[in-house]
Amino acid sequence: MNEQTLLLRQVHPNFFQEGALTSQAFMPFPKDDGHLSVYDHDQISPADSYHHYTVVLSFLSIGVWAVTCSEGNSLGLNCQPDPLETSPAHAYIDFGDRAEKECRKLAKKLREFADKRRRLHPA
């Protein structure tokens, strides 16, 4: 991964309301220990990540949006590869142990970056 690597985020249908991406799509859940799961675009395409997430893992996704490592870093968030046995292209954006209020602000900024780039898959 480098500064320009796209970090592909699968978005649950609940986080796409009235035709708009919500910042909730970029907010780690409490069970995630501050890690927002993404796919490393250097290793997998948006279409293949979508297939892996929806078919192989059987999770719901309305589509794939992305931010770059550089965009995450600009907010003080570290981006880390985190290959898993079931997902070698897995990575995460580390929110650390920030308070929920700060995480919401950061998630809003990530959503803004991703929204400018638009949905990558399906087109």
C-alpha positions in Angstrom: 0.0 0.0 0.0 1.1 3.5 -0.7 -0.4 7.0 -0.4 -2.4 6.7 -3.6 -3.8 3.2 -2.8 -7.6 3.2 -2.9 -9.2 1.7 0.1 -12.4 0.1 -1.1 -15.3 0.2 1.3 -18.5 -1.9 1.0 -21.6 0.1 1.9 -24.5 -1.5 3.5 -27.9 -0.5 2.0 -28.9 1.2 5.2 -26.0 3.6 4.8 -27.2 4.9 1.4 -30.4 6.9 2.0 -32.4 8.8 -0.6 -29.7 8.4 -3.1 -26.9 9.7 -0.8 -24.1 8.0 0.9 -24.2 8.6 4.7 -21.1 9.0 6.9 -22.2 5.9 8.9 -20.7 3.9 6.0 -17.2 5.1 7.2 -17.8 4.7 10.9 -16.3 1.7 12.7 -18.7 -0.3 14.8 -17.9 -0.7 18.6 -17.0 -4.4 18.0 -14.3 -3.3 15.4 -11.9 -1.9 18.0 -11.6 1.3 16.0 -10.7 -0.6 12.8 -12.7 0.2 9.7 -12.5 -2.7 7.3 -11.6 -2.0 3.7 -10.1 -3.8 0.7 -6.7 -2.9 -0.7 -7.2 -1.9 -4.3 -3.6 -2.7 -5.1 -4.7 -6.4 -4.6 -8.3 -6.5 -5.7 -10.6 -4.6 -8.1 -13.8 -2.9 -6.9 -15.9 -5.6 -8.8 -13.9 -8.5 -7.3 -14.2 -7.0 -3.8 -17.9 -6.6 -4.2 -18.2 -10.2 -5.3 -16.1 -11.4 -2.4 -18.1 -9.4 0.1 -21.6 -10.2 -1.3 -21.2 -13.8 -2.7 -18.3 -15.4 -0.8 -19.0 -13.8 2.6 -22.7 -13.4 2.0 -22.9 -9.8 3.3 -25.1 -7.0 1.9 -23.6 -4.1 0.0 -25.2 -1.5 -2.3 -21.8 -0.7 -3.8 -18.1 0.1 -3.4 -16.8 3.6 -2.5 -13.2 4.5 -1.8 -10.8 6.8 -0.1 -7.0 6.9 -0.5 -4.4 6.2 2.1 -3.3 9.8 1.7 -6.9 11.1 2.5 -7.0 8.9 5.6 -3.5 10.0 6.7 -4.5 13.7 6.2 -7.1 13.1 8.9 -4.6 11.5 11.2 -5.9 8.0 10.5 -3.4 5.2 9.8 -4.1 2.8 7.0 -2.8 -0.8 7.4 -2.8 -4.0 5.4 -4.4 -6.7 7.4 -4.5 -9.9 5.2 -6.9 -12.5 6.5 -7.1 -16.2 5.5 -10.5 -15.6 3.9 -9.5 -12.2 2.5 -5.9 -11.6 1.5 -6.7 -8.1 0.3 -8.2 -7.0 3.6 -6.9 -3.8 5.2 -8.2 -1.3 7.7 -8.4 2.4 8.5 -7.4 2.8 12.2 -9.5 5.2 14.2 -7.7 4.2 17.3 -9.4 4.9 20.6 -10.9 8.2 19.7 -14.2 9.3 21.3 -17.4 8.6 19.3 -18.0 12.3 18.6 -14.5 12.6 17.0 -15.0 9.4 15.0 -18.3 10.7 13.6 -16.5 13.9 12.4 -13.7 11.8 10.8 -16.3 9.5 9.2 -18.0 12.5 7.7 -14.7 13.7 6.1 -14.1 10.2 4.7 -17.6 10.2 3.3 -16.9 13.5 1.6 -13.7 12.1 0.0 -15.5 9.0 -1.2 -18.6 10.9 -2.4 -16.4 13.1 -4.7 -14.9 9.9 -6.2 -18.4 8.4 -6.6 -19.4 4.8 -6.4 -16.8 2.6 -8.1 -19.0 -0.5 -8.5 -21.5 -1.2 -9.7 -21.1 1.8 -12.0 
